[in-house]
Amino acid sequence: MGKYVVTPATHQTACGRFRASFAVQRAKGNGSYCRVFRFDKTFASREAARIFAVTQGWLQISMPQTAEC
């Protein structure tokens, strides 16, 4: 299993609320990949959106991995 880096991010909406997203990066051997996850749910504060992104990132890398194509 490779090492993962999870990078949370927040984005302010036009109405002043915040959306969460995160990127998962992994380098393994000569290959690497990066996936970005964005969520429609909005939050009242930037910190709440960041906590949601961190939690979702942790869940993503904690799930058993299936064979990669």
C-alpha positions in Angstrom: 0.0 0.0 0.0 1.3 3.5 -0.9 1.4 6.5 1.3 -1.5 8.9 0.9 -1.6 12.7 1.3 -5.0 14.3 1.9 -5.3 18.0 1.3 -8.6 19.6 2.5 -9.9 22.8 1.0 -12.8 25.2 1.5 -14.5 27.5 -1.0 -16.8 30.4 -0.2 -20.1 30.5 -2.1 -21.8 33.6 -3.5 -24.2 33.6 -0.6 -21.4 33.6 2.0 -21.6 29.9 3.0 -18.7 27.4 2.5 -18.3 24.2 0.5 -15.8 21.5 1.3 -13.4 19.5 -1.0 -10.3 17.4 -0.6 -7.6 15.9 -2.8 -6.1 12.5 -2.2 -2.6 12.0 -3.6 -0.6 8.8 -3.7 2.8 7.9 -5.1 3.6 4.3 -5.6 6.7 3.0 -7.5 6.9 4.9 -10.8 3.2 5.9 -10.7 1.1 8.4 -8.9 -2.4 9.7 -8.9 -4.5 12.5 -7.5 -8.3 12.5 -7.0 -10.3 15.5 -6.1 -13.6 15.2 -4.2 -16.1 18.1 -4.1 -19.3 18.2 -2.0 -22.6 20.1 -2.7 -23.3 20.4 1.1 -22.7 23.9 2.4 -21.6 25.0 5.9 -22.0 28.2 7.9 -18.3 28.5 8.6 -15.0 27.8 6.9 -13.9 25.7 9.9 -17.0 23.4 9.7 -16.3 22.8 6.0 -12.7 22.1 6.7 -13.5 19.5 9.4 -16.0 17.8 7.0 -13.3 17.7 4.3 -10.7 16.2 6.7 -13.1 13.6 8.0 -14.2 12.6 4.5 -10.6 12.4 3.4 -9.7 10.1 6.3 -12.7 7.9 5.5 -11.7 7.7 1.9 -8.1 6.5 2.6 -9.3 4.2 5.4 -11.7 2.2 3.2 -10.3 -1.1 1.8 -8.9 -0.5 -1.6 -10.0 -2.6 -4.6 -7.7 -3.6 -7.4 -6.7 -0.6 -9.6 -7.3 -0.7 -13.4 
